[in-house]
């Protein structure tokens, strides 16, 4: 037998593998533990069935990391197919049940017939570290957002005037709430002493913040139910946000240090709007190997900034936003395009031109992001930094 295809439905503790031949007939179906000895035994058994094996898997990291590394370290080609794609494809296969064995068989068959799947490759250590660091940063930022929202809700319950005037994303207001949370407490300390208290804690513009807080306190003399307990919660939440801010700052430094070790650091950060964090997230989302995508168009499609056709019958030329794409990468492309509008005249002119053509702001930004993918692709391909005037124009 010349070639077979093996699909792995990955899980945390166990995987299920199904191997099929060119006719789709099952040659092997086995449940294996997520353990190296069992994975190596599975690899040997599958390799005994054919001279050539192509593997498919429905996870690219997490619980599938050991299985992927084991296969790649033994020179096996591994292709990734998303869980959503498997779910849609499984509807066309016989049987209504959803089992690990059926999903593994669907994965194997999809790898056999499809030619658009993304191959998985061994990432260099820098990209792997950036995936871990940027993933942790996203978790911390999400935690911070949730905590700030809880803080706002609690503060509104006892002191709505202060919540309305404070920007709780800044260090100064958060520092204030670690010491004073109620109108009565702020009135007692007064403007001058509150200013000194804030200055001793290195708050920027303590005079303005103290005056704002005291003015808000003078407008509320009613003590609301549960004020004492809520004030304690506000104090705790404010400290949590400050702690999360410190963790994010430390993580940003670690990301920058690791990102600078990558050979494409200067190229990526030369693009207007792509700074340290967004550049690191770009590497984490793409793996840093542009040959995996083949063309800039496929990279744009993977990042969700390339429209797809929606034609039917005599109607043609309709375009819509794609449904299957990497949302993390789309965020990088979209946010970096927004930043470039602020800081790059060329990007701003492109955005304004699209707006004058009748496009909404979001559509104009996505169009700009799509154009920037082509530029970034060319820069990474040629290994050169961004210049306002391309070298070809200078030599013409």
C-alpha positions in Angstrom: 0.0 0.0 0.0 1.6 3.3 -1.1 -0.2 6.0 0.9 -2.7 6.3 3.7 -4.2 9.2 5.7 -4.6 9.3 9.5 -6.9 11.6 11.4 -6.5 12.4 15.1 -9.4 13.7 17.1 -7.4 15.3 19.9 -8.4 15.5 23.6 -6.8 16.5 26.9 -6.2 13.0 28.2 -6.9 10.7 25.2 -6.9 11.0 21.4 -8.7 8.8 18.8 -6.9 7.9 15.6 -8.4 6.5 12.4 -6.3 5.6 9.4 -7.9 5.2 5.9 -6.7 4.2 2.5 -7.4 5.9 -0.9 -10.9 4.4 -1.0 -11.8 5.7 2.4 -11.7 2.2 4.0 -10.7 2.1 7.6 -7.5 0.3 8.3 -7.0 1.3 11.9 -9.2 2.8 14.7 -7.7 3.3 18.1 -8.0 5.3 21.3 -4.6 6.2 22.8 -3.6 8.0 25.9 -2.0 11.5 25.6 1.3 9.9 26.6 4.6 9.6 24.6 5.0 5.8 24.8 1.5 5.2 23.5 1.8 7.9 20.8 5.1 6.3 19.6 3.4 2.9 19.5 0.6 4.3 17.4 3.0 6.0 15.1 4.9 2.7 14.5 1.6 0.8 13.9 0.3 3.3 11.4 3.7 3.4 9.6 3.6 -0.3 9.2 0.4 0.0 7.1 1.9 2.1 4.3 5.0 3.7 2.9 3.6 7.2 3.2 1.3 8.7 5.8 -0.3 12.1 5.9 -1.7 13.1 9.3 -4.5 15.5 10.2 -5.4 16.9 13.6 -8.1 19.2 14.9 -6.0 21.1 17.4 -2.8 23.1 16.8 -1.7 23.3 20.4 -2.8 22.7 24.0 -3.7 19.0 24.5 -2.5 18.1 21.0 1.0 19.6 21.5 2.7 16.3 22.5 1.1 14.4 19.6 2.1 17.1 17.1 5.6 17.3 18.4 6.0 13.5 18.3 4.9 13.4 14.7 6.9 16.4 13.5 10.0 15.1 15.3 9.7 11.9 13.3 9.4 13.7 10.0 5.7 13.1 9.5 3.6 15.7 7.6 0.8 17.0 9.8 -2.1 19.2 8.6 -4.5 21.2 10.8 -8.2 21.3 10.2 -10.4 23.3 12.6 -13.1 21.9 14.8 -15.7 24.0 13.1 -14.7 22.7 9.6 -15.0 19.1 11.0 -18.4 19.8 12.4 -19.7 21.1 9.1 -18.1 18.4 7.1 -19.4 15.6 9.4 -23.0 16.5 8.3 -22.3 15.0 4.9 -21.1 11.7 6.3 -23.4 8.8 7.1 -24.7 8.6 10.7 -26.1 11.2 13.0 -24.0 10.3 16.1 -21.0 12.3 17.1 -18.2 10.2 18.4 -14.4 10.5 18.6 -14.0 7.7 16.1 -16.3 9.4 13.6 -14.6 12.7 14.0 -11.2 11.1 13.5 -12.5 9.4 10.4 -13.8 12.7 9.1 -10.5 14.4 9.7 -8.6 11.6 7.8 -11.0 11.8 4.9 -10.9 15.6 4.7 -7.1 15.5 4.7 -7.3 12.9 1.9 -9.5 15.1 -0.4 -8.7 18.7 0.5 -5.7 20.6 -0.8 -6.3 23.9 1.2 -5.3 22.7 4.7 -2.5 24.4 6.6 0.5 22.2 7.3 1.9 22.4 10.8 5.6 22.9 11.2 8.1 23.0 14.0 8.2 26.6 15.4 11.4 28.2 16.4 11.9 28.8 20.2 11.3 32.5 19.8 7.9 32.1 18.2 6.9 29.4 20.7 7.8 31.7 23.6 5.9 34.6 22.0 2.8 32.4 21.7 2.9 31.6 25.4 3.7 35.2 26.4 1.1 36.9 24.2 -1.5 34.3 25.2 -0.9 35.1 28.9 -1.1 38.8 28.1 -4.5 38.3 26.5 -5.7 36.5 29.6 -4.4 39.3 31.9 -6.0 42.0 29.8 -9.3 40.2 29.8 -9.1 39.8 33.6 -8.3 43.5 34.0 -11.3 44.5 31.8 -13.7 42.3 33.9 -12.3 43.6 37.1 -12.6 47.2 36.0 -16.2 46.6 35.0 -16.9 45.1 38.5 -15.2 48.1 40.1 -17.4 50.5 38.1 -20.5 48.6 39.1 -19.7 48.6 42.8 -18.6 52.3 42.9 -21.8 53.3 41.1 -23.8 51.7 43.8 -22.4 54.0 46.5 -20.8 57.0 44.8 -22.1 57.4 41.2 -20.8 61.0 40.9 -17.2 59.9 41.5 -17.5 56.9 39.1 -18.8 59.2 36.4 -15.8 61.6 36.7 -13.0 59.1 37.0 -11.1 57.2 34.3 -10.6 53.9 36.0 -8.0 52.8 33.3 -5.5 55.2 34.8 -3.3 54.7 37.8 -4.3 57.9 39.6 -8.0 57.2 40.1 -7.2 53.6 41.0 -4.7 54.7 43.6 -7.3 57.1 45.0 -9.9 54.3 45.4 -7.4 52.2 47.4 -7.6 54.8 50.1 -10.9 56.7 49.8 -14.2 55.3 48.4 -17.0 57.3 50.0 -18.2 60.9 49.8 -17.8 61.4 53.6 -14.3 60.1 53.7 -13.2 62.4 50.8 -14.9 65.4 52.4 -13.2 64.7 55.7 -9.7 64.6 54.2 -10.2 67.7 52.1 -8.5 68.9 48.9 -5.1 69.8 50.3 -4.5 66.7 52.3 -5.8 64.5 49.6 -3.5 66.1 47.1 -0.5 65.4 49.4 -1.7 61.8 49.9 -1.8 61.3 46.2 1.5 63.0 45.5 3.3 60.8 48.1 2.1 57.8 46.0 3.5 59.3 42.8 0.2 60.1 41.1 0.4 62.4 38.1 -1.5 65.7 38.5 -2.6 65.0 42.1 -4.0 68.5 42.5 -6.5 68.1 39.6 -7.6 64.6 40.8 -8.0 65.7 44.4 -10.1 68.7 43.3 -12.3 66.5 41.1 -12.9 63.9 43.9 -13.8 66.6 46.5 -16.2 68.3 44.1 -17.9 65.0 43.5 -18.1 64.4 47.3 -19.6 67.8 47.9 -22.5 66.9 45.6 -23.5 63.8 47.5 -24.3 63.9 51.2 -26.6 60.8 51.2 -25.3 57.6 52.7 -26.5 54.7 50.6 -27.3 51.2 51.9 -24.4 48.8 52.1 -21.9 51.7 51.7 -19.3 50.3 54.2 -19.1 46.8 52.7 -19.2 48.1 49.2 -16.3 50.5 50.0 -14.2 47.6 51.1 -15.0 45.8 47.8 -14.0 48.9 45.8 -10.8 49.0 47.7 -10.0 45.4 47.0 -11.0 45.6 43.3 -8.9 48.8 42.8 -5.8 46.9 44.2 -6.5 44.0 41.9 -6.6 46.3 38.9 -3.3 47.9 39.9 -1.7 44.5 40.4 -2.9 43.4 36.9 -1.5 46.6 35.4 1.9 45.8 36.9 1.7 42.2 35.6 0.8 43.4 32.1 3.7 45.9 32.2 6.2 43.3 33.3 4.9 40.9 30.6 5.2 43.6 27.9 8.9 43.9 28.8 9.3 40.2 28.5 7.5 40.1 25.1 9.7 42.9 23.8 12.9 41.2 24.9 11.9 37.9 23.3 10.5 39.6 20.2 13.8 41.4 19.6 15.5 38.0 19.2 13.5 37.2 16.1 15.1 37.8 12.8 12.1 39.6 11.4 11.8 42.1 14.3 13.1 45.1 12.4 11.0 44.3 9.3 7.7 43.8 11.2 8.1 46.9 13.5 9.0 49.1 10.6 5.4 48.9 9.4 3.4 51.9 10.6 1.0 50.8 13.3 2.7 47.5 14.0 4.5 48.0 17.3 6.0 45.6 19.8 2.8 43.9 21.1 0.9 43.7 17.8 4.1 42.5 16.0 4.6 39.8 18.6 0.9 38.7 18.2 1.4 38.6 14.5 4.3 36.1 14.9 2.3 34.1 17.5 -0.7 33.9 15.2 1.2 33.0 12.0 4.2 31.1 13.3 6.5 33.5 11.5 6.8 31.2 8.4 5.1 32.9 5.5 5.8 30.0 3.2 3.1 28.1 5.0 0.5 30.4 3.4 2.1 30.5 -0.1 0.7 33.9 -1.1 -0.4 37.2 0.4 -4.0 36.4 -0.6 -4.0 33.3 1.6 -2.5 35.2 4.5 -5.2 37.8 4.1 -7.9 35.1 4.0 -6.5 33.4 7.1 -6.6 36.8 8.8 -10.1 37.6 7.8 -9.5 40.8 5.9 -10.1 39.4 2.4 -13.8 39.4 1.3 -15.2 36.2 -0.2 -17.7 36.0 -3.2 -21.3 35.3 -2.6 -22.8 34.8 -6.0 -26.0 33.0 -6.9 -27.6 32.4 -10.3 -27.5 35.5 -12.4 -26.3 37.6 -9.5 -22.5 38.0 -9.4 -20.0 40.3 -7.9 -21.4 40.1 -4.3 -18.8 40.0 -1.6 -19.2 39.2 2.1 -17.0 38.9 5.1 -15.5 35.5 5.6 -16.8 33.2 8.4 -13.7 31.1 8.9 -10.6 33.0 9.8 -8.2 33.5 12.7 -9.8 36.2 14.9 -6.6 36.9 16.7 -4.8 37.7 13.5 -7.7 39.8 12.2 -7.5 41.9 15.4 -3.8 42.5 14.7 -4.5 43.6 11.1 -7.4 45.8 12.1 -5.9 47.5 15.1 -2.6 48.1 13.3 -4.5 49.7 10.4 -6.3 52.0 12.9 -3.0 53.1 14.4 -1.5 53.6 11.0 -4.4 56.0 10.1 -3.3 58.2 13.0 0.4 58.2 12.3 0.9 57.6 8.6 -0.2 60.1 6.0 -0.4 57.5 3.3 -2.7 55.3 5.3 -4.9 58.2 6.2 -5.3 59.3 2.6 -6.2 55.7 1.6 -8.8 55.6 4.4 -10.3 59.0 3.4 -10.5 58.0 -0.2 -12.4 54.8 0.6 -14.7 56.9 2.8 -15.3 59.3 -0.1 -16.3 56.3 -2.2 -19.2 55.6 0.2 -17.6 52.9 2.4 -18.3 52.9 6.1 -15.5 53.5 8.5 -15.1 49.8 9.3 -15.1 48.8 5.7 -12.5 51.5 4.9 -10.3 50.2 7.8 -10.6 46.6 6.5 -9.7 47.7 3.0 -6.6 49.4 4.4 -5.8 46.3 6.4 -6.0 44.2 3.3 -3.7 46.5 1.4 -1.2 46.4 4.3 -1.1 42.6 4.2 0.4 42.8 0.7 3.0 45.3 1.9 3.9 43.3 5.0 4.1 40.1 2.9 6.5 41.7 0.4 8.7 43.1 3.2 9.0 39.7 4.9 9.6 38.0 1.6 12.4 40.4 0.6 13.7 40.9 4.2 13.7 44.7 4.0 12.1 47.3 6.2 9.2 49.6 5.3 10.0 52.7 3.4 7.5 55.4 2.2 9.1 55.3 -1.3 9.8 51.7 -2.5 13.3 51.0 -3.8 11.9 50.3 -7.3 10.4 53.8 -7.4 13.7 55.3 -6.4 15.6 53.5 -9.2 13.0 54.2 -11.9 
